[in-house]
Each structure stands twice: as structure tokens, then as C-alpha cells.
Amino acid sequence: MKILHCADIHLDSVMESNLSPEQAKERKRELLIGFADMLRYGAEHDARAVLIAGDLFDGASCAKRTRTYVLDLMRQYPEIDFYYLSGNNDEGEVGFTDTKTPLPGNLHIFTDGWQEYRIDNVSIFGCIDPAAKETYDALLPKADRVNIVMLHGQVGGEINLGRLRDKNIDYLALGHIHQYSEGELDNRGRYAYSGCLEGRGFDETGMKGFVLLDVADKLSYTFIPFSLRSIERVELDVSGLQEG
């Protein structure tokens, strides 16, 4: 079973601090194109699910038409289930509160407290408030299942890795940090930030993308570089140049 893990798409981000209005408009369009292309990639690789670990939208700047477009995209892939966990920049608890379009049946939304969704032998858990101590006590995945947990926040801040150890977690799908990173959770599980899908400013350098999970007898994963543009930092030696 193939599963995509993405986060921090920030659709409709303004991006006008270092770009002209025309350039910002083009980059906003590219964010939508990149998201649509990722879903197409998932369908072409027989992905069973897409995990969206927060900040799909960029707060109040996200237009209703963009949210409606996202819902229409999800309807185009009825064979894929979408698991959506809102982040600190998503407006409202579910991110789709201002759309009058009915939500597609393959969209599954995490709200208060832990919720568990199941696909075959895989359990997908999510909670929008990882800071409370009670949150960790209430998470009880079963040892005989493949367990994926979705959270949005900062490791060492809202997210306490120590309280997630030895809970039968195979993969902790994180959002909030815009650079891909991963590490060991415990003897059984790993954690990863997928990073953002596109760098939106000159502080978000390097290749961006998403994580492709492969669930067979064991769970494995690979970072997939996928950005339309890559922002790079180039150092220039200007010593010896004269002003003129």
C-alpha cells in the first residue's frame, strides 16, 4: 500500500514581500499546480491515501474558490482517501468551514481528541491539540496493526516525542517545519517532517517535496523531491570590487 505524506502547502499564500504582484500571482498559481501534480503522482503510483499534516491553506488569505478547487480535486480521485489535520495557519478547525460545497466522501477530517481511521491493516490517528498531557495518555494504538500518527507542531515544543515512545507507532507524520527531516522515535517507529511542497520565500531554500510511504509487512518511506522551483542560496566573493 502506498501513502503520501505532505504538509505546509499554504495555498493562496500572499508572497508579496520579495516579489512583484505579477510574480506573486504566478507563484500562487504554482502552489495549486504543485498540489494537483502531487495528487496525479499519487494516482499514477496507486496511492491508497494522502496524509495532509496541517497548513494546507494560508489562513484568511485563502479564497473560497481555492478551497472549492481542492475539494473538486479530491473528488477526481475517489480511489484515494484524504486525511486532513488542520494546522496553525488553516482558518477554522476543518479548513473548509466557509465552503458551501458538500465535502467529498473520501475526505476524512481530524477534529477534537484522537480519531482513528482504518485502511486494511493500517490505523491512522490524528489530533489537532498535541500540547496537552492528556493527549498522549489517550493514544493507544494496537501492537498488531501498522500505526501512523499525524500531528502538527514543533518537536520539543507542542510535540513531546518522549510521550510518544513505546506506543506502537510505526510512523509519525508531522507538519509545521518547512524542511524535510526525519529521525528515530523508538525501536519500532520513525518520525518525519515532510517539509513544504514549494519554497515560498528566500528563507526556504533547497528542494521541497513530500514523503512516499510503502506499507507491506513493514513500513518504509522515501522523500520525493517535487517542487516546481528550487530556491538556492549562492555566496559571492565581492572582495576587491570597487564601487563605481
N, C-alpha and C positions, 0 to 999 in steps of 0.2 A: 504494500500500500504506500503510495506517495502522498506526502502532505507538504504544503508550502507554509512557511512561517515568515510573515512580513510585519512591519510596524512603521510608524512615523512617516506616513506618506504625505501628510499635511496638504491635502488637496485644497486649492484656492488660496494658498499662502500668498501674501501680497508681494513680497520680494522686490520692493522698490527702493531699498536703501542704497544699493550699489548698481542698480540697473535703470535704464530709461523706461518710461511707461510701455513702449513697444517691446523692449526686451523682457520686461516683467510679464507682459501678456503672453509672450511666446513661451516663457518658462512655465507659467501656469498651465498652458496647454500641454506642454511636455510632461508635466506631472500626471495629467489624466491619461495621456498616451502610454506612459510607462506603466501605470497601473493596469490599463486594459491589455497591454502586451504581456504583462506578467500572468494575467488570467488566461490568456491564449496559450502561453507556455505551459501553464498547469494542465490545461485541457489536452494539449498535444502530448504531454508526458503522463496522461492518465492519472492525474492527481485526484484523490478522493476528497480532499479537504483543503481549505485555505484558512490559516490562523492569522487574524489581524489583531496584533497585540497593542492596540491603542494608537491614538492620534492619526486616524485615517483622514480626518478633516482638520482644518486650521481655524477652529473656533468660530467666532461670529462672522469672520470674513468669508466663510463658505456659503455660496449661493444655494438656494433651493434646487435650482436646475442641476447643480453638480451632484447633490445628494440623490436626486431622481435618476440621473445618469448612472450613478453607481448601482442603484437598485436594478435598473434595466440591464446592466452588465451581468449582475448576479443571475438574473432570470435567463440570460443567454446560455448559462452553464448549469442546467438543472441536475447534472450528474455530480456536481461539486457542492459540498456543504461548506458554508462560510461561518466561521466562529469569530464573533466580533466582541472585543473587550474595549470599552471606551477608555481614553487616556485623559491626561490633564488638559489637553488642548481641544478635545472633542467637546462641542457645545451640547450640554444636556447629558443625561445618563446614557442614552442609547444612540445619540448622534443623528437620529433620523426623526426627531420629535417634531420638526416643522414641515415634514412632507405629508401630503395628503394621499400619496400613493400607498396602497396596501403593501406591506412588507412581503417579500417572496418567501415561500415555504422552506427554501434551503438556506435562509439566514437565521442563525442562532445567536442570541444576544445574552451576554452575561450582565446581571444587574447586582442587587444586593446579596451578600453572603456567597458561599460557594455553590456553584451549579456544576453538574456533571452531565456531559453528553457522551454517548457511546456510539462507536462505529466498529462493528465486529468485536475484536478483542482489545480495542483501544478505548481508553477513557480520557476525555478532555475536560479538565477542570479550569475554572476561571473565577476570579473575584476582583471587583473594582476597588476594594479598600484593603490593600495589603499591610497597612501600618498597624492595625490593632492586634494585640497579643491573641485575642480570641480567634482571630482569623486563622492562625497557624494551628491552634488546638483543634479546630473543627475540620481540618483537612485530613481525610482518612482514606487514601487510595488503597485498593486491594492488591496484594502482592502477586496474584496470579494474572494480572492484566498489565498491558502496556499503558503506562500513565504519563500523560502530558499535562503540564500545569502552565497556564497563561497568567502573567502579571505585568503591570505597567508601573515602573518606578525605578528608583536608584538603588542598586545593591549597596548595602551599608547605610542607606537612608530608610526609605519606606520598606524596602525588601530586606528581610533578615534571613540570609542563607542558612545560618545555624539552625533556625527553627524549621527549615525545610528539609534538613538532612534526615536520613533514615525513615523516610515516609513513602518508600516505594515509588519515587518519582524517577522516570526514565529520561525525561527531557523537560526542562524549564524554559518556556518560550517567553522571552522578555521584550518589552518595548520601553522607550524613553531615551536611550542613548543612541545617537545617530551614527555611530561607528560599529561595524561588526566586531564582536568579541565573544569568546566562549571560554569555558573552564569546567573544572570538575566540581560537582555538587557533593557527591559521596561515592562509595564503592559501586553503586548501581547507576547513578544518574549524572547527567551533564546539564549545564545551563548555557544559554546563548542569547545575546542581543543580535537581532537581525540587522540592526542599523537602518537608516532610511533608504528609500529606493532611489532618490536623487539628492545630490547636494544642492542646497538652496542658497548657500552663501559662501564667501571665500574662507569661512572658518570650517567648512565641511568638505575637506579635501579627500582625494583618493576615490577608488572605485566603490560604488554602492550597489546594493542588490538585495537579495533575500536568501533564506535558507531552505533547502530542499531536504525533507526527511524521507527516509525509506524504512518502513516498518515491515520486517519479516519476522523471523524468530527473534531477532534483536533489532534495536533501533539504531540507525546510523544517519548521519546528516552531512551535508556539504553546502558551503556558501557559494551562491551563484552570482557572480558579477553581472549586473543587468542594467546599469544606468545608461541613459541616452548620452549624457555628458559626464566627463570626469574633471573635477576641479583640482588643479595641481598647484603646489607652491614651488616657485622657481627662485633660487637665490642667484643674484647677480653681483659680481665684483665690480664696483664702480670706483674703486680706489685709483687715483691718478687722473681721473677725468676732471676737466676744468669747466666751471660754469661759464656759459657764453652763448 
